[in-house]
């Protein structure tokens, strides 16, 4: 699927974030905390172990051990 700039003004970055969240079930906080080293293209997996909290100045670990996936 090619993601291009939508007429509503979303950038490719925003569209990619929305696509990733809807296709994986990741929460907004998890998508925004995602880093390249947590994506394994060879195994087609994403390690979700952090979440961005807008009221904090740094990334937080997942809420519970079962949140890490």
N, C-alpha and C positions, 0 to 999 in steps of 0.2 A: 504494500500500500504506500503510495507516494503521498506525503503530507506537505501541503503547500499553504501559503498564507491565505487565510480565509477572508472573505469580504468584510467580516465583522471587525477585523483589525487584529485578530490573534496572530501572534508570531509563530514560526515553526516550533520554537521552544515550548510555547503554551500548548499548541496542538499535540506535540509529542508527549507532554506531561499528562494531558487529558487522555490520550490514547493509551498510554501505559497504565494509568489508573483504572480505566474501564476494562482493559483486557486482562489485568492481573488481580484486580481486587485490592490493590494497595491503597492505603489512605493517603490523603493529601500530604500529611506530615511525613509519611514514609517516602513518598516520591520526591519531595523536596530535599530530603536528607540523603538520597541515594548518591553514591560516588562510583566512578568508573571501575574501581578495583573490586566492587561487589557484584559486577556483571560478568558472568562466565559465558561467553559466546560459544565455546566448544561444547559445553553441556546444556546450553540453552536454559541457564538458571540465573536467578537473581537472589542474592542474600539480603534479606531485610532484617537489619539488626539495630537500626537507629531511627529516630524520629525528630523532626525539627519542631521545636516549640517556639512560637513567636514571642512569648513572654520571657524567654531565656536568651542568654547571649551565646550559648553553644549547643551543639547537638546532644540529645539525651539518648541513653540506651532505651531499648524497647521496654514497655511497661512491665511485662511479665515474660518469663522464659518461653511460654508458648507463643508469644508475639514474634519471636525470632523465627523466621522461616525462609 
